[in-house]
Amino acid sequence: MKNKNSIRKLEGLIEILVLTFVYLYVYWTFIFDWEYFHPMWGRGKYVFMGVYFILNLVIIHLCEGFKFGILRIADVLFSQWIAIFIVNVVTYLQLSLMANVMIPPLPMICLTLGDFVISGIFVYIFFAIYNKHSKASKLLMVYGVKESVGLKLKMDTRADSYNIKKIISIDEGLEKIFAELENYDGIVISDVSAKQRNDLIKYCYMHEIETYITPKISDVIISGGEDIHQFDTPLIMINTTGLTPEQELVKRFFDVVLCCIAAVVLSPLMLIVAIAIKLEDHGPVFYKQARVTKDGKVFDILKFRSMVEDAEQRPATDDDDRITKVGHVIRATRIDELPQIFNIIKGDMSIVGPRPERTEHVEKYTAAIPEFEFRSKVKGGLTGFAQIYGKYNTSAYDKIKLDLMYIENYSFLLDLKLILMTIRIVFKKESTEGFDKVATAEEILASINSDEDND
């Protein structure tokens, strides 16, 4: 695992160095003008290279564009293209600012297109290297609750990385599990009690066995704790209040500034959508719905109306004829969510945070899963962990874990990362990770045991 990570870092470094030298060539050949950039004639060009290198390193990393062999090749490629586009736009503005004039954009446009091609070549090569020299880990899954074996279906969608060959219940006993582990590269621990899980983790740590676990909600909460080193006994102080006042202030400032800019930039698009909705059936442009945000506060969330006016009184069908023609387009492109910019400016929402739920859903989920209330420690968001890392069929319990991971690990940089990654998600269709039906635990266990018998 360490070698794989080191190789990925080396591959990313090589790619960025190539992109930087290509930028230097384009700048020196097509952009440099003595009248504007003569102070950069000497060593200043190295400053340009350094800034460009760092921008690519940071933004591609934030977009998860270096995860060769971890994400799918299309996700990595698209992440890199988003990052490259942002870097080159920022670089163009930087050069124009230094020249005190808007320089001709054609060289930077050509550079961006060339970078896309270079990125595609590198990503293809790096994945080919990874696939040739890497094989999926042969794994043993240990489960506590029978329903938790559903994790196997999700891991099977990445058969290039994970190969669960056998499933065994924790009730079989630790000695039998330890003996079985001799035949496997690693272990997946799914929903096992704390005492038994601790014994498994310590054994695997001692014997350097690759280990994967599904965290419990308490694990997620502990992950955001602060280390206390005032004594010779390690302490962790658990964060129980959500964001600090300083974090809330920075987050609010960032929300207002970014959304005000977005409202201006996107106003032509929103005007076109509003006119199209009005022309189709002459109904209202916006749709309001009561949602719950921080501390249980209820507010009206704004969306562009994508259904007919009496949609809630009509039953849903397979093709859902309640959705208007304009509605199909704005839903597919997520444009129907844009009016929430004004919810954010008003202060009801944030750009990043747990998705605000309907009041009746909050009551239902809280009754079934009391921990659902933990999400209300921060404002609801336009995007968030569950929207980026979750899937269409992700369980409510797993979505709570994802939302808590965001709350407990909040930082300005994390917000920036999630905003950049949302751009990638917008252009992807929601996925059920490749399985067309929900298999029962018995079916999964029967299938894995059948495979084992055939080996």
C-alpha positions in Angstrom: 0.0 0.0 0.0 2.8 2.4 0.9 4.6 1.6 -2.4 1.4 2.3 -4.4 0.9 5.7 -2.7 4.6 6.6 -3.3 4.2 5.7 -7.0 1.1 7.8 -7.3 2.9 10.8 -5.8 5.8 10.3 -8.2 3.4 10.0 -11.2 1.6 13.2 -10.2 4.9 15.0 -9.8 6.0 14.0 -13.2 2.8 15.1 -14.8 2.8 18.5 -13.1 6.4 19.2 -14.1 5.5 18.5 -17.7 2.4 20.8 -17.5 4.7 23.5 -16.0 7.3 23.3 -18.7 4.6 23.4 -21.4 3.2 26.5 -19.7 6.7 28.1 -19.7 7.1 27.4 -23.4 3.7 28.9 -24.3 4.3 31.9 -22.0 7.8 32.6 -23.4 6.8 32.0 -27.1 3.3 33.4 -27.4 2.5 35.5 -24.3 5.7 37.3 -23.3 5.7 41.0 -24.3 8.7 43.1 -23.4 6.5 46.1 -22.7 4.4 44.3 -20.2 6.6 41.6 -18.7 10.2 42.9 -18.9 10.7 42.6 -15.1 10.2 38.9 -15.7 12.9 38.6 -18.3 15.5 37.1 -15.9 14.8 35.0 -12.9 11.2 36.1 -12.7 10.2 33.3 -15.1 11.1 30.8 -12.4 8.6 32.6 -10.1 6.0 32.1 -12.8 6.9 28.4 -13.1 6.8 28.0 -9.3 3.4 29.6 -8.9 1.9 27.6 -11.8 3.4 24.4 -10.4 1.9 25.0 -6.9 -1.5 26.0 -8.3 -1.7 22.7 -10.2 -0.4 20.7 -7.3 -3.0 22.1 -4.9 -6.1 22.3 -7.1 -5.6 18.9 -8.8 -5.1 17.4 -5.3 -8.2 19.0 -4.0 -10.2 17.7 -7.0 -8.8 14.2 -6.3 -7.1 14.1 -9.7 -4.1 12.1 -8.5 -6.0 9.0 -7.4 -4.7 6.7 -10.1 -6.0 3.2 -9.6 -8.4 4.3 -6.8 -11.1 6.2 -8.7 -12.3 5.3 -12.1 -10.2 6.6 -15.0 -13.0 8.9 -16.2 -13.4 10.4 -12.7 -9.6 11.1 -12.5 -9.5 12.5 -16.0 -12.5 14.8 -15.5 -11.1 15.9 -12.1 -7.8 16.9 -13.7 -9.6 18.8 -16.5 -11.6 20.8 -14.0 -8.4 21.6 -12.1 -6.4 22.5 -15.2 -9.2 24.8 -16.4 -9.3 26.6 -13.1 -5.6 26.9 -12.9 -5.3 28.4 -16.4 -8.1 30.9 -15.8 -6.5 32.0 -12.6 -3.1 32.2 -14.4 -4.6 34.3 -17.3 -6.1 36.7 -14.8 -2.8 36.9 -12.9 -0.9 37.7 -16.2 -3.5 40.3 -17.2 -3.2 41.9 -13.7 0.6 42.1 -14.0 0.3 43.6 -17.5 -2.4 46.0 -16.4 -4.3 45.0 -19.5 -6.4 42.0 -20.7 -3.8 40.1 -22.7 -5.0 38.1 -25.8 -6.7 34.9 -24.5 -5.9 32.6 -27.5 -2.5 31.3 -26.2 -4.1 30.4 -22.8 -7.0 28.7 -24.6 -4.6 26.7 -26.7 -2.5 25.9 -23.6 -5.6 24.6 -21.8 -6.6 22.3 -24.8 -3.1 21.1 -25.0 -3.0 20.4 -21.3 -6.2 18.4 -21.6 -4.5 16.2 -24.2 -1.4 15.8 -22.1 -3.5 15.0 -19.0 -5.4 12.3 -21.0 -2.1 10.7 -22.1 -0.6 10.7 -18.6 -3.8 9.4 -17.0 -4.1 6.6 -19.5 -0.4 5.6 -19.1 -0.6 5.7 -15.3 -3.7 3.6 -15.2 -2.2 1.1 -17.6 0.9 0.8 -15.4 -1.2 0.4 -12.3 -3.4 -2.2 -13.9 -0.4 -4.2 -15.2 1.6 -4.3 -12.0 -1.2 -4.3 -9.4 -3.6 -7.0 -8.5 -6.7 -6.9 -6.3 -6.2 -7.8 -2.6 -7.5 -11.2 -1.7 -9.8 -10.3 1.3 -11.6 -12.1 4.1 -14.8 -10.4 5.3 -15.8 -10.7 8.9 -19.3 -9.6 9.8 -21.3 -9.1 12.9 -24.8 -8.3 11.8 -25.9 -10.4 8.8 -27.3 -7.4 6.9 -23.8 -5.8 6.9 -22.5 -8.3 4.3 -24.2 -6.0 1.7 -20.8 -4.1 1.7 -19.5 -6.9 -0.4 -21.7 -5.9 -3.3 -20.3 -2.4 -3.2 -16.7 -3.6 -3.0 -17.4 -6.0 -5.9 -17.9 -2.9 -8.2 -14.2 -2.3 -7.8 -13.0 -5.8 -8.5 -9.7 -4.3 -9.7 -8.8 -3.3 -6.1 -10.8 -5.6 -3.8 -11.5 -9.3 -4.1 -13.6 -10.6 -1.2 -13.1 -14.4 -1.4 -14.8 -15.5 1.8 -17.3 -14.2 4.3 -17.2 -15.4 7.9 -19.3 -14.5 10.9 -17.6 -13.1 14.0 -19.6 -15.8 15.9 -17.2 -18.4 14.4 -14.7 -17.3 17.0 -11.4 -15.3 16.8 -9.2 -18.3 16.7 -10.8 -19.6 13.6 -10.7 -16.2 12.0 -7.0 -15.8 12.8 -6.3 -19.1 11.2 -8.2 -18.2 8.1 -6.3 -14.9 7.8 -3.2 -16.8 6.9 -4.7 -17.4 3.4 -5.6 -13.8 2.7 -3.9 -10.5 2.0 -6.3 -8.5 4.2 -9.5 -8.3 6.2 -12.8 -6.4 6.0 -14.4 -5.9 9.4 -18.1 -5.0 8.9 -20.4 -4.1 11.9 -18.6 -6.1 14.6 -19.0 -5.3 18.3 -16.4 -3.0 19.8 -14.6 -5.6 21.9 -14.3 -8.1 19.1 -13.3 -5.5 16.6 -10.5 -4.2 18.9 -9.1 -7.7 19.2 -9.2 -8.1 15.4 -7.6 -4.7 14.7 -4.8 -5.3 17.3 -4.0 -8.7 15.8 -3.9 -7.3 12.2 -1.8 -4.4 13.3 0.7 -6.7 15.0 0.9 -9.0 12.0 0.8 -6.2 9.3 -2.4 -7.4 7.7 -4.2 -5.0 5.4 -7.3 -3.9 7.3 -10.6 -2.2 6.3 -13.3 -1.4 8.8 -16.8 0.2 8.6 -16.7 3.0 11.3 -19.4 3.4 13.8 -20.8 6.8 14.5 -18.8 7.1 17.7 -15.6 6.5 15.6 -16.6 9.4 13.3 -17.1 11.6 16.3 -13.8 10.7 17.9 -12.0 11.4 14.6 -12.8 15.1 15.0 -11.4 15.3 18.5 -8.5 17.4 19.7 -5.4 15.7 21.1 -4.5 16.9 24.6 -0.8 16.5 25.5 -0.8 18.2 28.9 -0.3 14.8 30.8 1.6 11.6 30.3 -1.7 9.9 29.6 -3.1 10.7 26.1 -6.4 12.5 26.1 -8.8 13.4 23.3 -11.3 16.2 23.7 -14.5 15.5 21.7 -16.0 18.3 19.8 -19.6 18.5 20.8 -20.6 21.9 19.5 -20.1 21.6 15.7 -18.1 24.6 14.3 -16.3 27.1 16.5 -17.5 30.8 16.3 -14.3 31.6 14.3 -15.1 28.8 11.8 -18.7 29.9 11.5 -17.6 33.5 10.8 -15.1 32.4 8.1 -17.6 30.0 6.6 -20.4 32.7 6.5 -18.1 35.3 4.9 -17.0 32.7 2.2 -20.6 31.8 1.6 -21.8 35.4 1.1 -18.9 36.4 -1.1 -19.0 33.4 -3.4 -22.8 33.3 -3.7 -23.0 37.1 -4.5 -20.4 36.5 -7.3 -22.3 33.4 -8.5 -25.7 35.3 -8.5 -24.2 37.9 -10.8 -22.4 35.5 -13.1 -25.4 33.0 -13.3 -28.1 35.6 -13.5 -28.5 35.4 -17.4 -28.8 31.6 -17.1 -31.4 31.9 -14.3 -33.4 34.4 -16.2 -33.5 32.1 -19.3 -34.7 29.2 -17.1 -37.3 31.4 -15.4 -38.7 32.5 -18.8 -38.7 28.9 -20.1 -40.7 27.7 -17.1 -43.2 30.5 -17.4 -43.7 30.0 -21.1 -44.3 26.2 -20.8 -47.3 26.3 -18.5 -47.6 29.9 -17.2 -47.2 28.6 -13.6 -44.9 30.0 -10.9 -41.2 30.0 -11.6 -40.1 28.9 -8.1 -41.1 26.0 -5.9 -40.9 26.4 -2.1 -40.7 23.6 0.4 -40.2 23.5 4.2 -36.8 22.1 5.1 -34.9 21.8 8.4 -31.5 23.4 9.0 -29.2 24.1 12.0 -30.7 23.6 15.5 -34.0 22.4 13.9 -34.9 25.7 12.4 -37.5 25.4 9.5 -37.1 27.5 6.4 -38.5 27.5 2.8 -36.0 26.2 0.4 -36.1 27.7 -3.1 -35.9 25.7 -6.3 -36.9 26.3 -9.9 -40.2 24.5 -10.4 -39.6 21.3 -12.4 -43.1 19.7 -11.9 -46.6 20.6 -12.8 -48.4 22.8 -10.2 -50.5 20.0 -8.6 -47.7 17.4 -8.6 -48.1 16.6 -4.9 -51.7 15.6 -5.4 -50.9 13.3 -8.3 -49.3 9.8 -7.8 -45.8 9.2 -9.2 -45.5 6.9 -12.2 -42.5 5.0 -13.6 -41.7 7.7 -16.1 -43.1 10.4 -13.7 -45.2 12.4 -16.1 -45.5 15.1 -13.5 -42.1 16.5 -14.5 -42.4 19.2 -17.2 -40.2 19.3 -20.3 -38.1 22.1 -18.9 -38.0 20.2 -15.6 -36.3 17.2 -17.2 -33.5 19.5 -18.4 -33.0 21.5 -15.3 -33.1 18.4 -13.1 -30.6 16.5 -15.2 -28.2 19.4 -15.1 -29.0 20.3 -11.4 -29.9 23.8 -12.5 -33.2 23.5 -10.5 -31.0 23.9 -7.3 -29.5 27.3 -8.3 -32.1 29.5 -6.5 -30.7 28.2 -3.3 -28.0 30.7 -3.8 -30.4 33.2 -2.3 -31.1 30.8 0.6 -27.4 30.9 1.3 -27.1 34.7 1.1 -30.1 35.0 3.4 -28.4 32.8 5.9 -30.7 29.8 6.0 -28.1 27.5 4.3 -24.4 27.2 3.6 -22.7 26.2 0.4 -21.4 23.0 2.0 -23.2 21.1 4.7 -25.6 18.2 5.3 -28.5 18.3 2.8 -31.5 19.9 4.6 -34.3 17.4 4.8 -38.1 17.9 4.7 -39.7 18.2 8.2 -41.6 14.9 7.9 -38.5 13.1 6.9 -36.5 14.5 9.9 -39.2 13.2 12.2 -39.2 9.8 10.6 -35.4 9.4 10.4 -34.9 10.7 14.0 -37.5 8.2 15.3 -35.7 5.3 13.5 -32.1 6.6 14.0 -31.7 9.0 17.0 -28.2 10.0 15.8 -29.9 11.7 12.8 -30.3 14.8 15.0 -26.5 15.2 15.1 -26.6 16.7 11.5 -28.3 19.8 12.9 -25.1 21.1 14.5 -24.4 23.0 11.3 -26.5 24.7 8.6 -27.8 22.6 5.8 -25.9 22.8 2.6 -26.3 23.0 -1.2 -23.7 20.2 -1.4 -21.9 18.0 1.1 -20.1 14.7 1.9 -23.2 12.6 1.4 -24.0 14.2 -2.0 -20.4 13.7 -3.3 -19.5 10.3 -1.8 -23.0 8.9 -1.4 -25.0 7.1 -4.1 -28.7 7.0 -5.0 -29.2 3.9 -2.8 -26.9 4.8 0.1 -28.6 4.0 3.4 -29.8 6.8 5.7 -27.4 5.4 8.4 -24.4 5.7 6.1 -25.4 9.2 5.0 -25.4 10.2 8.6 -21.8 8.9 8.9 -20.8 10.9 5.9 -22.4 14.1 7.1 -20.7 13.7 10.5 -17.3 13.1 8.8 -17.8 16.6 7.3 -18.9 18.2 10.6 -16.1 16.6 12.6 -13.3 17.4 10.1 -14.5 20.8 8.9 -11.9 23.2 7.5 -12.0 26.0 4.9 -9.8 23.9 2.7 -12.3 21.0 3.0 -15.1 23.3 1.9 -13.0 24.3 -1.1 -12.3 20.7 -2.0 -16.0 19.7 -1.8 -17.0 22.7 -3.9 -14.5 21.7 -6.6 -15.6 18.0 -6.4 -19.2 19.0 -6.8 -18.4 20.3 -10.3 -17.5 16.8 -11.2 -20.6 15.3 -9.6 -22.9 17.6 -11.5 -21.8 16.0 -14.8 -22.3 12.5 -13.5 -25.5 10.6 -13.4 -26.5 9.3 -10.0 -25.4 5.7 -9.6 -26.5 2.7 -7.7 -23.0 1.3 -8.0 -23.9 -1.3 -10.6 -26.4 -3.6 -8.8 -29.9 -3.6 -10.2 -31.6 -5.1 -7.2 -31.0 -5.2 -3.4 -29.7 -8.6 -2.6 -30.6 -10.2 0.7 -27.8 -11.2 3.1 -28.7 -14.8 2.6 -28.3 -14.5 -1.2 -24.9 -12.8 -0.8 -23.7 -15.5 1.6 -25.0 -18.3 -0.6 -23.2 -16.8 -3.6 -19.9 -16.4 -1.9 -20.1 -19.9 -0.5 -20.9 -21.3 -3.9 -17.9 -19.5 -5.4 -15.7 -21.0 -2.7 -16.9 -24.5 -3.4 -16.1 -24.0 -7.1 -12.5 -22.8 -6.4 
